[in-house]
Amino acid sequence: MEEVIKVATLENEIEAKLLASLLKEHGIPHFVGSYRDAAYDGIFQIQKGWGFVKAPISYKDKILDILFDIRKSSKTTLTNID
């Protein structure tokens, strides 16, 4: 069985959902987790980021490419708002 690693830290829930959707579309096995903890009122999300994506190590580069495209597209969209 292939080693599963933490591939990236995710910035927010929207990014996480979009990434999960694209990974599913590409048939890439993955797990998206949140650092949210109701008992501590989200303090870990402030320190660590919204959450993370884990996947088999062989998919790392593909996932990072997809995540880079999501973030690039997000920044482009934000700078083009009038």
C-alpha positions as CSV (number, residue, x, y, z in Angstrom):
1,M,0.0,0.0,0.0
2,E,1.3,3.4,-1.0
3,E,2.2,6.0,1.7
4,V,-0.4,8.6,2.4
5,I,1.0,12.1,3.2
6,K,-0.3,15.6,4.0
7,V,0.1,17.3,0.6
8,A,-1.0,20.9,1.4
9,T,-2.6,23.2,3.9
10,L,-5.9,24.7,2.7
11,E,-6.8,28.4,3.2
12,N,-10.6,28.2,3.5
13,E,-13.6,26.0,3.1
14,I,-14.4,27.2,-0.4
15,E,-10.9,26.3,-1.6
16,A,-11.2,22.9,0.1
17,K,-14.6,22.1,-1.5
18,L,-13.3,23.2,-5.0
19,L,-10.2,21.2,-4.6
20,A,-12.1,18.1,-3.4
21,S,-14.4,18.4,-6.4
22,L,-11.6,18.7,-8.9
23,L,-9.7,15.8,-7.3
24,K,-12.8,13.6,-7.5
25,E,-13.3,14.6,-11.2
26,H,-9.7,13.6,-11.9
27,G,-10.1,10.3,-10.0
28,I,-7.4,11.2,-7.5
29,P,-7.8,9.5,-4.1
30,H,-7.7,12.1,-1.3
31,F,-8.9,13.1,2.1
32,V,-9.8,16.7,3.0
33,G,-9.8,17.5,6.7
34,S,-10.5,20.6,8.7
35,Y,-8.6,21.9,11.8
36,R,-11.9,23.2,13.1
37,D,-12.6,22.2,16.7
38,A,-15.8,23.4,18.2
39,A,-14.4,23.1,21.8
40,Y,-11.7,25.6,21.0
41,D,-13.8,27.9,18.8
42,G,-11.6,27.5,15.7
43,I,-8.4,28.6,17.3
44,F,-6.4,26.0,15.5
45,Q,-7.7,27.3,12.1
46,I,-6.1,30.6,12.9
47,Q,-2.8,29.0,13.7
48,K,-2.7,26.2,11.1
49,G,-5.0,27.2,8.3
50,W,-8.5,26.0,7.5
51,G,-7.5,22.4,6.9
52,F,-5.4,20.0,4.8
53,V,-5.5,17.5,2.0
54,K,-3.9,14.1,2.3
55,A,-3.3,11.7,-0.5
56,P,-1.0,8.9,-1.8
57,I,2.5,10.3,-2.3
58,S,2.4,9.6,-6.1
59,Y,-0.4,12.2,-6.5
60,K,1.4,15.0,-4.7
61,D,2.6,16.9,-7.7
62,K,-0.7,16.7,-9.5
63,I,-2.6,17.9,-6.5
64,L,-0.2,20.8,-6.0
65,D,-0.6,21.8,-9.6
66,I,-4.4,21.8,-9.3
67,L,-4.2,23.8,-6.0
68,F,-1.8,26.3,-7.6
69,D,-4.3,26.8,-10.5
70,I,-7.2,27.3,-8.0
71,R,-5.2,29.9,-6.0
72,K,-4.0,31.6,-9.2
73,S,-7.5,31.8,-10.6
74,S,-8.8,33.1,-7.2
75,K,-6.2,35.9,-7.1
76,T,-6.9,36.9,-10.7
77,T,-10.6,37.1,-10.0
78,L,-10.1,39.3,-7.0
79,T,-7.8,41.7,-8.8
80,N,-10.3,42.1,-11.7
81,I,-13.2,43.1,-9.5
82,D,-14.1,46.8,-10.1
